[in-house]
Amino acid sequence: MPNIKSAKKRMQTSRNANERNRTVRSRLRNAIKRVRIAEDTASAELEYKKAQVLLDRAATDRILHPNASARIKSRLSKSIASQPS
């Protein structure tokens, strides 16, 4: 347990950020999952658009590395393209 006031404040700030980032990551994982389990190409593309927004936002907020975000988007779009219509 920290004794210094700034360390206590930093610990609380880190805890709050961790909680916020956890919800963002959870929403992101669920969106990616919905793209992967989509029945047809049209619904997959619709879910991909939603996931893309979340991925871009997570990269902007540095919850994900921007390159990781780009890699995930690339893999998702590639999987959608290879799906049967």
C-alpha positions in Angstrom: 0.0 0.0 0.0 1.5 3.4 -1.0 2.3 5.9 1.7 3.0 8.9 -0.5 0.0 11.0 -1.6 0.9 11.1 -5.3 1.4 7.3 -5.3 -2.1 6.8 -3.7 -3.6 9.1 -6.3 -1.8 7.2 -9.1 -3.0 3.9 -7.8 -6.6 5.1 -7.8 -6.2 6.6 -11.3 -4.7 3.3 -12.6 -7.6 1.4 -11.1 -10.1 3.6 -12.8 -8.4 3.4 -16.1 -8.1 -0.4 -15.8 -11.8 -0.7 -15.2 -12.6 1.6 -18.2 -10.2 -0.3 -20.5 -11.6 -3.7 -19.4 -15.1 -2.7 -20.6 -13.8 -1.4 -23.9 -11.8 -4.6 -24.5 -14.8 -6.7 -23.6 -17.0 -4.9 -26.0 -14.3 -5.2 -28.6 -13.9 -9.0 -28.2 -17.7 -9.5 -28.4 -17.8 -7.4 -31.6 -15.0 -9.4 -33.2 -16.8 -12.6 -32.2 -20.0 -11.5 -33.8 -18.1 -10.9 -37.1 -16.6 -14.4 -37.0 -19.9 -16.2 -36.2 -22.0 -14.3 -38.7 -24.2 -16.5 -40.8 -23.8 -14.8 -44.2 -21.6 -12.2 -45.8 -24.1 -9.4 -45.5 -24.5 -9.8 -41.8 -20.7 -10.2 -41.4 -20.1 -7.0 -43.2 -22.6 -5.2 -41.0 -21.0 -6.5 -37.9 -17.5 -5.7 -39.3 -18.4 -2.1 -39.7 -19.4 -2.0 -36.0 -16.2 -3.8 -34.9 -14.1 -1.5 -37.1 -15.3 1.6 -35.3 -14.5 0.0 -31.9 -11.1 -1.1 -33.1 -10.2 2.3 -34.4 -11.4 3.9 -31.1 -9.4 1.4 -29.1 -6.3 2.2 -31.2 -6.8 5.9 -30.8 -7.1 5.6 -27.0 -4.1 3.3 -27.0 -6.0 0.4 -25.4 -4.7 -1.6 -28.4 -1.6 -0.8 -30.4 -2.6 0.8 -33.8 -0.8 -2.0 -35.7 -2.7 -4.7 -33.7 -5.9 -2.9 -34.6 -5.0 -2.8 -38.3 -3.9 -6.5 -38.2 -7.2 -7.6 -36.6 -9.2 -5.5 -39.2 -7.2 -7.0 -42.0 -7.8 -10.6 -40.8 -11.5 -10.0 -40.3 -12.0 -8.5 -43.8 -10.0 -11.4 -45.3 -12.2 -13.9 -43.5 -15.4 -12.1 -44.7 -14.1 -12.1 -48.3 -13.4 -15.9 -48.1 -16.9 -16.7 -46.8 -19.5 -18.2 -49.2 -22.2 -15.8 -50.2 
